[in-house]
Amino acid sequence: MFEDPIVEEVRRVRQEYARRFNYDLHAIAADLRKQEQDHPERLVSFPPKSPRKSKHARAL
């Protein structure tokens, strides 16, 4: 099976990051929230999309 070096690197980094917090999801989430606050310029947000009307939608 083909092994992609980029995928392997992402998996390795993810594993190391989780290990830093003893695989505690609450601690990981808290760290991510802190990073968001410390670096708001790295966040991307888009305006909400308006719902599309389907051609097949039935009128009530």
PQR file with spaces between the fields and no chain letter, atoms N, CA, C, O and H, PARSE charges and radii, in Angstrom:
ATOM       1  N    MET     1       0.835   -1.174    0.000 -0.4000 1.5000
ATOM       2  CA   MET     1       0.000    0.000    0.000 -0.0000 2.0000
ATOM       3  C    MET     1       0.885    1.244    0.000  0.5500 1.7000
ATOM       4  O    MET     1       1.929    1.279    0.652 -0.5500 1.4000
ATOM       5  N    PHE     2       0.453    2.256   -0.736 -0.4000 1.5000
ATOM       6  CA   PHE     2       1.197    3.507   -0.847 -0.0000 2.0000
ATOM       7  C    PHE     2       1.143    4.275    0.471  0.5500 1.7000
ATOM       8  O    PHE     2       0.072    4.431    1.058 -0.5500 1.4000
ATOM       9  H    PHE     2      -0.394    2.228   -1.266  0.4000 1.0000
ATOM      10  N    GLU     3       2.276    4.748    0.930 -0.4000 1.5000
ATOM      11  CA   GLU     3       2.333    5.559    2.142 -0.0000 2.0000
ATOM      12  C    GLU     3       2.693    6.984    1.760  0.5500 1.7000
ATOM      13  O    GLU     3       3.766    7.243    1.214 -0.5500 1.4000
ATOM      14  H    GLU     3       3.147    4.622    0.453  0.4000 1.0000
ATOM      15  N    ASP     4       1.797    7.889    2.049 -0.4000 1.5000
ATOM      16  CA   ASP     4       1.987    9.295    1.723 -0.0000 2.0000
ATOM      17  C    ASP     4       2.770    9.952    2.856  0.5500 1.7000
ATOM      18  O    ASP     4       2.321    9.926    4.002 -0.5500 1.4000
ATOM      19  H    ASP     4       0.926    7.678    2.492  0.4000 1.0000
ATOM      20  N    PRO     5       3.925   10.538    2.565 -0.5600 1.5000
ATOM      21  CA   PRO     5       4.731   11.142    3.632  0.2800 2.0000
ATOM      22  C    PRO     5       4.022   12.312    4.319  0.5500 1.7000
ATOM      23  O    PRO     5       4.244   12.552    5.505 -0.5500 1.4000
ATOM      24  N    ILE     6       3.189   13.029    3.603 -0.4000 1.5000
ATOM      25  CA   ILE     6       2.467   14.148    4.214 -0.0000 2.0000
ATOM      26  C    ILE     6       1.444   13.625    5.214  0.5500 1.7000
ATOM      27  O    ILE     6       1.314   14.160    6.316 -0.5500 1.4000
ATOM      28  H    ILE     6       3.009   12.835    2.639  0.4000 1.0000
ATOM      29  N    VAL     7       0.724   12.588    4.830 -0.4000 1.5000
ATOM      30  CA   VAL     7      -0.261   11.992    5.738 -0.0000 2.0000
ATOM      31  C    VAL     7       0.449   11.441    6.969  0.5500 1.7000
ATOM      32  O    VAL     7      -0.036   11.600    8.089 -0.5500 1.4000
ATOM      33  H    VAL     7       0.830   12.153    3.936  0.4000 1.0000
ATOM      34  N    GLU     8       1.577   10.805    6.770 -0.4000 1.5000
ATOM      35  CA   GLU     8       2.334   10.263    7.897 -0.0000 2.0000
ATOM      36  C    GLU     8       2.792   11.377    8.839  0.5500 1.7000
ATOM      37  O    GLU     8       2.752   11.217   10.059 -0.5500 1.4000
ATOM      38  H    GLU     8       1.971   10.676    5.860  0.4000 1.0000
ATOM      39  N    GLU     9       3.221   12.496    8.277 -0.4000 1.5000
ATOM      40  CA   GLU     9       3.651   13.619    9.112 -0.0000 2.0000
ATOM      41  C    GLU     9       2.482   14.185    9.910  0.5500 1.7000
ATOM      42  O    GLU     9       2.623   14.476   11.097 -0.5500 1.4000
ATOM      43  H    GLU     9       3.253   12.626    7.286  0.4000 1.0000
ATOM      44  N    VAL    10       1.333   14.342    9.266 -0.4000 1.5000
ATOM      45  CA   VAL    10       0.150   14.857    9.959 -0.0000 2.0000
ATOM      46  C    VAL    10      -0.233   13.927   11.102  0.5500 1.7000
ATOM      47  O    VAL    10      -0.548   14.388   12.199 -0.5500 1.4000
ATOM      48  H    VAL    10       1.218   14.106    8.301  0.4000 1.0000
ATOM      49  N    ARG    11      -0.207   12.646   10.858 -0.4000 1.5000
ATOM      50  CA   ARG    11      -0.546   11.678   11.907 -0.0000 2.0000
ATOM      51  C    ARG    11       0.447   11.733   13.059  0.5500 1.7000
ATOM      52  O    ARG    11       0.063   11.645   14.225 -0.5500 1.4000
ATOM      53  H    ARG    11       0.049   12.272    9.967  0.4000 1.0000
ATOM      54  N    ARG    12       1.722   11.879   12.728 -0.4000 1.5000
ATOM      55  CA   ARG    12       2.752   11.951   13.764 -0.0000 2.0000
ATOM      56  C    ARG    12       2.561   13.202   14.619  0.5500 1.7000
ATOM      57  O    ARG    12       2.617   13.133   15.846 -0.5500 1.4000
ATOM      58  H    ARG    12       2.034   11.950   11.781  0.4000 1.0000
ATOM      59  N    VAL    13       2.337   14.338   13.972 -0.4000 1.5000
ATOM      60  CA   VAL    13       2.160   15.597   14.700 -0.0000 2.0000
ATOM      61  C    VAL    13       0.901   15.541   15.555  0.5500 1.7000
ATOM      62  O    VAL    13       0.899   16.006   16.695 -0.5500 1.4000
ATOM      63  H    VAL    13       2.291   14.394   12.975  0.4000 1.0000
ATOM      64  N    ARG    14      -0.171   14.973   15.007 -0.4000 1.5000
ATOM      65  CA   ARG    14      -1.421   14.840   15.770 -0.0000 2.0000
ATOM      66  C    ARG    14      -1.193   13.977   17.004  0.5500 1.7000
ATOM      67  O    ARG    14      -1.676   14.302   18.089 -0.5500 1.4000
ATOM      68  H    ARG    14      -0.170   14.596   14.081  0.4000 1.0000
ATOM      69  N    GLN    15      -0.470   12.896   16.845 -0.4000 1.5000
ATOM      70  CA   GLN    15      -0.186   11.998   17.964 -0.0000 2.0000
ATOM      71  C    GLN    15       0.646   12.703   19.033  0.5500 1.7000
ATOM      72  O    GLN    15       0.374   12.564   20.225 -0.5500 1.4000
ATOM      73  H    GLN    15      -0.078   12.632   15.963  0.4000 1.0000
ATOM      74  N    GLU    16       1.649   13.452   18.613 -0.4000 1.5000
ATOM      75  CA   GLU    16       2.493   14.183   19.560 -0.0000 2.0000
ATOM      76  C    GLU    16       1.682   15.244   20.304  0.5500 1.7000
ATOM      77  O    GLU    16       1.852   15.438   21.508 -0.5500 1.4000
ATOM      78  H    GLU    16       1.870   13.566   17.644  0.4000 1.0000
ATOM      79  N    TYR    17       0.808   15.922   19.580 -0.4000 1.5000
ATOM      80  CA   TYR    17      -0.031   16.962   20.195 -0.0000 2.0000
ATOM      81  C    TYR    17      -0.959   16.343   21.238  0.5500 1.7000
ATOM      82  O    TYR    17      -1.086   16.868   22.344 -0.5500 1.4000
ATOM      83  H    TYR    17       0.670   15.765   18.602  0.4000 1.0000
ATOM      84  N    ALA    18      -1.597   15.249   20.899 -0.4000 1.5000
ATOM      85  CA   ALA    18      -2.494   14.576   21.842 -0.0000 2.0000
ATOM      86  C    ALA    18      -1.717   14.061   23.054  0.5500 1.7000
ATOM      87  O    ALA    18      -2.204   14.134   24.182 -0.5500 1.4000
ATOM      88  H    ALA    18      -1.494   14.822   20.001  0.4000 1.0000
ATOM      89  N    ARG    19      -0.538   13.552   22.826 -0.4000 1.5000
ATOM      90  CA   ARG    19       0.283   13.030   23.924 -0.0000 2.0000
ATOM      91  C    ARG    19       0.649   14.138   24.910  0.5500 1.7000
ATOM      92  O    ARG    19       0.744   13.894   26.113 -0.5500 1.4000
ATOM      93  H    ARG    19      -0.142   13.493   21.909  0.4000 1.0000
ATOM      94  N    ARG    20       0.857   15.366   24.398 -0.4000 1.5000
ATOM      95  CA   ARG    20       1.188   16.501   25.279 -0.0000 2.0000
ATOM      96  C    ARG    20       0.121   16.722   26.336  0.5500 1.7000
ATOM      97  O    ARG    20       0.414   17.223   27.423 -0.5500 1.4000
ATOM      98  H    ARG    20       0.781   15.564   23.421  0.4000 1.0000
ATOM      99  N    PHE    21      -1.109   16.354   26.026 -0.4000 1.5000
ATOM     100  CA   PHE    21      -2.231   16.569   26.940 -0.0000 2.0000
ATOM     101  C    PHE    21      -2.747   15.253   27.517  0.5500 1.7000
ATOM     102  O    PHE    21      -3.863   15.181   28.031 -0.5500 1.4000
ATOM     103  H    PHE    21      -1.347   15.948   25.144  0.4000 1.0000
ATOM     104  N    ASN    22      -1.922   14.222   27.423 -0.4000 1.5000
ATOM     105  CA   ASN    22      -2.287   12.908   27.949 -0.0000 2.0000
ATOM     106  C    ASN    22      -3.609   12.426   27.342  0.5500 1.7000
ATOM     107  O    ASN    22      -4.403   11.756   28.002 -0.5500 1.4000
ATOM     108  H    ASN    22      -1.016   14.280   27.005  0.4000 1.0000
ATOM     109  N    TYR    23      -3.824   12.778   26.088 -0.4000 1.5000
ATOM     110  CA   TYR    23      -5.006   12.361   25.313 -0.0000 2.0000
ATOM     111  C    TYR    23      -6.321   12.835   25.941  0.5500 1.7000
ATOM     112  O    TYR    23      -7.374   12.238   25.714 -0.5500 1.4000
ATOM     113  H    TYR    23      -3.179   13.323   25.551  0.4000 1.0000
ATOM     114  N    ASP    24      -6.252   13.907   26.729 -0.4000 1.5000
ATOM     115  CA   ASP    24      -7.435   14.466   27.392 -0.0000 2.0000
ATOM     116  C    ASP    24      -8.104   15.460   26.439  0.5500 1.7000
ATOM     117  O    ASP    24      -7.562   16.532   26.169 -0.5500 1.4000
ATOM     118  H    ASP    24      -5.397   14.391   26.913  0.4000 1.0000
ATOM     119  N    LEU    25      -9.285   15.096   25.935 -0.4000 1.5000
ATOM     120  CA   LEU    25      -9.962   15.942   24.951 -0.0000 2.0000
ATOM     121  C    LEU    25     -10.326   17.310   25.514  0.5500 1.7000
ATOM     122  O    LEU    25     -10.288   18.304   24.789 -0.5500 1.4000
ATOM     123  H    LEU    25      -9.726   14.225   26.155  0.4000 1.0000
ATOM     124  N    HIS    26     -10.676   17.374   26.789 -0.4000 1.5000
ATOM     125  CA   HIS    26     -11.006   18.669   27.392 -0.0000 2.0000
ATOM     126  C    HIS    26      -9.774   19.578   27.413  0.5500 1.7000
ATOM     127  O    HIS    26      -9.877   20.774   27.138 -0.5500 1.4000
ATOM     128  H    HIS    26     -10.707   16.566   27.378  0.4000 1.0000
ATOM     129  N    ALA    27      -8.628   19.020   27.735 -0.4000 1.5000
ATOM     130  CA   ALA    27      -7.391   19.803   27.760 -0.0000 2.0000
ATOM     131  C    ALA    27      -6.991   20.225   26.346  0.5500 1.7000
ATOM     132  O    ALA    27      -6.521   21.344   26.139 -0.5500 1.4000
ATOM     133  H    ALA    27      -8.544   18.049   27.959  0.4000 1.0000
ATOM     134  N    ILE    28      -7.174   19.346   25.394 -0.4000 1.5000
ATOM     135  CA   ILE    28      -6.858   19.675   23.998 -0.0000 2.0000
ATOM     136  C    ILE    28      -7.762   20.808   23.518  0.5500 1.7000
ATOM     137  O    ILE    28      -7.291   21.761   22.898 -0.5500 1.4000
ATOM     138  H    ILE    28      -7.556   18.437   25.562  0.4000 1.0000
ATOM     139  N    ALA    29      -9.060   20.705   23.805 -0.4000 1.5000
ATOM     140  CA   ALA    29     -10.002   21.744   23.388 -0.0000 2.0000
ATOM     141  C    ALA    29      -9.674   23.073   24.059  0.5500 1.7000
ATOM     142  O    ALA    29      -9.756   24.123   23.423 -0.5500 1.4000
ATOM     143  H    ALA    29      -9.442   19.931   24.309  0.4000 1.0000
ATOM     144  N    ALA    30      -9.305   23.037   25.328 -0.4000 1.5000
ATOM     145  CA   ALA    30      -8.940   24.266   26.033 -0.0000 2.0000
ATOM     146  C    ALA    30      -7.711   24.904   25.394  0.5500 1.7000
ATOM     147  O    ALA    30      -7.647   26.124   25.248 -0.5500 1.4000
ATOM     148  H    ALA    30      -9.238   22.184   25.844  0.4000 1.0000
ATOM     149  N    ASP    31      -6.750   24.090   25.017 -0.4000 1.5000
ATOM     150  CA   ASP    31      -5.551   24.615   24.364 -0.0000 2.0000
ATOM     151  C    ASP    31      -5.897   25.233   23.011  0.5500 1.7000
ATOM     152  O    ASP    31      -5.371   26.287   22.655 -0.5500 1.4000
ATOM     153  H    ASP    31      -6.803   23.099   25.136  0.4000 1.0000
ATOM     154  N    LEU    32      -6.767   24.586   22.272 -0.4000 1.5000
ATOM     155  CA   LEU    32      -7.164   25.136   20.971 -0.0000 2.0000
ATOM     156  C    LEU    32      -7.900   26.462   21.139  0.5500 1.7000
ATOM     157  O    LEU    32      -7.687   27.394   20.363 -0.5500 1.4000
ATOM     158  H    LEU    32      -7.194   23.730   22.561  0.4000 1.0000
ATOM     159  N    ARG    33      -8.767   26.552   22.153 -0.4000 1.5000
ATOM     160  CA   ARG    33      -9.461   27.821   22.412 -0.0000 2.0000
ATOM     161  C    ARG    33      -8.458   28.917   22.779  0.5500 1.7000
ATOM     162  O    ARG    33      -8.597   30.063   22.350 -0.5500 1.4000
ATOM     163  H    ARG    33      -8.940   25.795   22.783  0.4000 1.0000
ATOM     164  N    LYS    34      -7.450   28.559   23.575 -0.4000 1.5000
ATOM     165  CA   LYS    34      -6.421   29.535   23.958 -0.0000 2.0000
ATOM     166  C    LYS    34      -5.651   29.993   22.722  0.5500 1.7000
ATOM     167  O    LYS    34      -5.354   31.179   22.579 -0.5500 1.4000
ATOM     168  H    LYS    34      -7.338   27.629   23.925  0.4000 1.0000
ATOM     169  N    GLN    35      -5.330   29.068   21.840 -0.4000 1.5000
ATOM     170  CA   GLN    35      -4.622   29.436   20.616 -0.0000 2.0000
ATOM     171  C    GLN    35      -5.469   30.360   19.749  0.5500 1.7000
ATOM     172  O    GLN    35      -4.946   31.280   19.120 -0.5500 1.4000
ATOM     173  H    GLN    35      -5.571   28.104   21.956  0.4000 1.0000
ATOM     174  N    GLU    36      -6.775   30.114   19.716 -0.4000 1.5000
ATOM     175  CA   GLU    36      -7.670   30.991   18.955 -0.0000 2.0000
ATOM     176  C    GLU    36      -7.647   32.405   19.526  0.5500 1.7000
ATOM     177  O    GLU    36      -7.633   33.382   18.777 -0.5500 1.4000
ATOM     178  H    GLU    36      -7.200   29.367   20.227  0.4000 1.0000
ATOM     179  N    GLN    37      -7.642   32.511   20.849 -0.4000 1.5000
ATOM     180  CA   GLN    37      -7.612   33.832   21.487 -0.0000 2.0000
ATOM     181  C    GLN    37      -6.262   34.511   21.283  0.5500 1.7000
ATOM     182  O    GLN    37      -6.197   35.720   21.061 -0.5500 1.4000
ATOM     183  H    GLN    37      -7.654   31.718   21.457  0.4000 1.0000
ATOM     184  N    ASP    38      -5.194   33.737   21.359 -0.4000 1.5000
ATOM     185  CA   ASP    38      -3.850   34.296   21.216 -0.0000 2.0000
ATOM     186  C    ASP    38      -3.540   34.711   19.780  0.5500 1.7000
ATOM     187  O    ASP    38      -2.724   35.605   19.555 -0.5500 1.4000
ATOM     188  H    ASP    38      -5.248   32.755   21.540  0.4000 1.0000
ATOM     189  N    HIS    39      -4.185   34.070   18.810 -0.4000 1.5000
ATOM     190  CA   HIS    39      -3.880   34.320   17.401 -0.0000 2.0000
ATOM     191  C    HIS    39      -5.162   34.457   16.576  0.5500 1.7000
ATOM     192  O    HIS    39      -5.431   33.614   15.721 -0.5500 1.4000
ATOM     193  H    HIS    39      -4.848   33.344   18.993  0.4000 1.0000
ATOM     194  N    PRO    40      -5.952   35.500   16.816 -0.5600 1.5000
ATOM     195  CA   PRO    40      -7.209   35.640   16.072  0.2800 2.0000
ATOM     196  C    PRO    40      -6.991   35.842   14.574  0.5500 1.7000
ATOM     197  O    PRO    40      -7.895   35.590   13.778 -0.5500 1.4000
ATOM     198  N    GLU    41      -5.811   36.290   14.188 -0.4000 1.5000
ATOM     199  CA   GLU    41      -5.530   36.499   12.762 -0.0000 2.0000
ATOM     200  C    GLU    41      -5.462   35.182   11.991  0.5500 1.7000
ATOM     201  O    GLU    41      -5.516   35.182   10.761 -0.5500 1.4000
ATOM     202  H    GLU    41      -5.076   36.495   14.835  0.4000 1.0000
ATOM     203  N    ARG    42      -5.346   34.081   12.690 -0.4000 1.5000
ATOM     204  CA   ARG    42      -5.274   32.776   12.032 -0.0000 2.0000
ATOM     205  C    ARG    42      -6.647   32.154   11.797  0.5500 1.7000
ATOM     206  O    ARG    42      -6.757   31.125   11.130 -0.5500 1.4000
ATOM     207  H    ARG    42      -5.302   34.080   13.689  0.4000 1.0000
ATOM     208  N    LEU    43      -7.684   32.769   12.337 -0.4000 1.5000
ATOM     209  CA   LEU    43      -9.031   32.220   12.195 -0.0000 2.0000
ATOM     210  C    LEU    43      -9.663   32.698   10.898  0.5500 1.7000
ATOM     211  O    LEU    43      -9.444   33.827   10.458 -0.5500 1.4000
ATOM     212  H    LEU    43      -7.595   33.605   12.878  0.4000 1.0000
ATOM     213  N    VAL    44     -10.432   31.838   10.312 -0.4000 1.5000
ATOM     214  CA   VAL    44     -11.160   32.178    9.097 -0.0000 2.0000
ATOM     215  C    VAL    44     -12.636   31.996    9.385  0.5500 1.7000
ATOM     216  O    VAL    44     -13.054   30.967    9.915 -0.5500 1.4000
ATOM     217  H    VAL    44     -10.610   30.922   10.669  0.4000 1.0000
ATOM     218  N    SER    45     -13.415   32.993    9.034 -0.4000 1.5000
ATOM     219  CA   SER    45     -14.860   32.844    9.195 -0.0000 2.0000
ATOM     220  C    SER    45     -15.536   33.370    7.936  0.5500 1.7000
ATOM     221  O    SER    45     -15.064   34.310    7.297 -0.5500 1.4000
ATOM     222  H    SER    45     -13.074   33.829    8.604  0.4000 1.0000
ATOM     223  N    PHE    46     -16.616   32.757    7.611 -0.4000 1.5000
ATOM     224  CA   PHE    46     -17.376   33.117    6.432 -0.0000 2.0000
ATOM     225  C    PHE    46     -18.782   33.498    6.857  0.5500 1.7000
ATOM     226  O    PHE    46     -19.287   32.985    7.855 -0.5500 1.4000
ATOM     227  H    PHE    46     -16.999   31.993    8.130  0.4000 1.0000
ATOM     228  N    PRO    47     -19.422   34.394    6.112 -0.5600 1.5000
ATOM     229  CA   PRO    47     -20.810   34.703    6.444  0.2800 2.0000
ATOM     230  C    PRO    47     -21.679   33.471    6.210  0.5500 1.7000
ATOM     231  O    PRO    47     -21.369   32.647    5.349 -0.5500 1.4000
ATOM     232  N    PRO    48     -22.759   33.341    6.966 -0.5600 1.5000
ATOM     233  CA   PRO    48     -23.616   32.169    6.771  0.2800 2.0000
ATOM     234  C    PRO    48     -24.230   32.173    5.377  0.5500 1.7000
ATOM     235  O    PRO    48     -24.551   33.223    4.819 -0.5500 1.4000
ATOM     236  N    LYS    49     -24.382   30.992    4.842 -0.4000 1.5000
ATOM     237  CA   LYS    49     -24.993   30.863    3.521 -0.0000 2.0000
ATOM     238  C    LYS    49     -26.501   30.925    3.664  0.5500 1.7000
ATOM     239  O    LYS    49     -27.074   30.394    4.615 -0.5500 1.4000
ATOM     240  H    LYS    49     -24.121   30.139    5.296  0.4000 1.0000
ATOM     241  N    SER    50     -27.126   31.575    2.713 -0.4000 1.5000
ATOM     242  CA   SER    50     -28.584   31.593    2.743 -0.0000 2.0000
ATOM     243  C    SER    50     -29.094   30.290    2.139  0.5500 1.7000
ATOM     244  O    SER    50     -28.484   29.751    1.215 -0.5500 1.4000
ATOM     245  H    SER    50     -26.661   32.006    1.941  0.4000 1.0000
ATOM     246  N    PRO    51     -30.198   29.789    2.652 -0.5600 1.5000
ATOM     247  CA   PRO    51     -30.708   28.517    2.138  0.2800 2.0000
ATOM     248  C    PRO    51     -31.137   28.648    0.682  0.5500 1.7000
ATOM     249  O    PRO    51     -31.694   29.665    0.270 -0.5500 1.4000
ATOM     250  N    ARG    52     -30.871   27.619   -0.069 -0.4000 1.5000
ATOM     251  CA   ARG    52     -31.276   27.599   -1.474 -0.0000 2.0000
ATOM     252  C    ARG    52     -32.647   26.972   -1.591  0.5500 1.7000
ATOM     253  O    ARG    52     -32.992   26.047   -0.856 -0.5500 1.4000
ATOM     254  H    ARG    52     -30.419   26.793    0.266  0.4000 1.0000
ATOM     255  N    LYS    53     -33.405   27.480   -2.504 -0.4000 1.5000
ATOM     256  CA   LYS    53     -34.707   26.873   -2.758 -0.0000 2.0000
ATOM     257  C    LYS    53     -34.518   25.751   -3.761  0.5500 1.7000
ATOM     258  O    LYS    53     -33.894   25.921   -4.809 -0.5500 1.4000
ATOM     259  H    LYS    53     -33.124   28.231   -3.101  0.4000 1.0000
ATOM     260  N    SER    54     -35.055   24.634   -3.422 -0.4000 1.5000
ATOM     261  CA   SER    54     -34.958   23.473   -4.293 -0.0000 2.0000
ATOM     262  C    SER    54     -36.044   23.536   -5.357  0.5500 1.7000
ATOM     263  O    SER    54     -37.154   24.002   -5.101 -0.5500 1.4000
ATOM     264  H    SER    54     -35.561   24.496   -2.571  0.4000 1.0000
ATOM     265  N    LYS    55     -35.715   23.067   -6.538 -0.4000 1.5000
ATOM     266  CA   LYS    55     -36.706   23.009   -7.610 -0.0000 2.0000
ATOM     267  C    LYS    55     -37.824   22.035   -7.261  0.5500 1.7000
ATOM     268  O    LYS    55     -38.943   22.139   -7.763 -0.5500 1.4000
ATOM     269  H    LYS    55     -34.813   22.689   -6.745  0.4000 1.0000
ATOM     270  N    HIS    56     -37.499   21.097   -6.398 -0.4000 1.5000
ATOM     271  CA   HIS    56     -38.444   20.042   -6.065 -0.0000 2.0000
ATOM     272  C    HIS    56     -39.150   20.269   -4.734  0.5500 1.7000
ATOM     273  O    HIS    56     -39.881   19.399   -4.261 -0.5500 1.4000
ATOM     274  H    HIS    56     -36.590   21.013   -5.990  0.4000 1.0000
ATOM     275  N    ALA    57     -38.937   21.423   -4.135 -0.4000 1.5000
ATOM     276  CA   ALA    57     -39.580   21.693   -2.846 -0.0000 2.0000
ATOM     277  C    ALA    57     -41.078   21.880   -3.049  0.5500 1.7000
ATOM     278  O    ALA    57     -41.520   22.515   -4.008 -0.5500 1.4000
ATOM     279  H    ALA    57     -38.344   22.130   -4.519  0.4000 1.0000
ATOM     280  N    ARG    58     -41.838   21.320   -2.136 -0.4000 1.5000
ATOM     281  CA   ARG    58     -43.293   21.437   -2.230 -0.0000 2.0000
ATOM     282  C    ARG    58     -43.770   22.607   -1.383  0.5500 1.7000
ATOM     283  O    ARG    58     -43.240   22.863   -0.302 -0.5500 1.4000
ATOM     284  H    ARG    58     -41.479   20.804   -1.358  0.4000 1.0000
ATOM     285  N    ALA    59     -44.753   23.295   -1.874 -0.4000 1.5000
ATOM     286  CA   ALA    59     -45.355   24.387   -1.114 -0.0000 2.0000
ATOM     287  C    ALA    59     -46.266   23.796   -0.055  0.5500 1.7000
ATOM     288  O    ALA    59     -46.920   22.777   -0.279 -0.5500 1.4000
ATOM     289  H    ALA    59     -45.184   23.086   -2.752  0.4000 1.0000
ATOM     290  N    LEU    60     -46.301   24.434    1.085 -0.4000 1.5000
ATOM     291  CA   LEU    60     -47.165   23.954    2.170 -0.0000 2.0000
ATOM     292  C    LEU    60     -48.548   24.506    2.048  0.5500 1.7000
ATOM     293  O    LEU    60     -49.407   24.206    2.876 -0.5500 1.4000
ATOM     294  H    LEU    60     -45.770   25.262    1.267  0.4000 1.0000
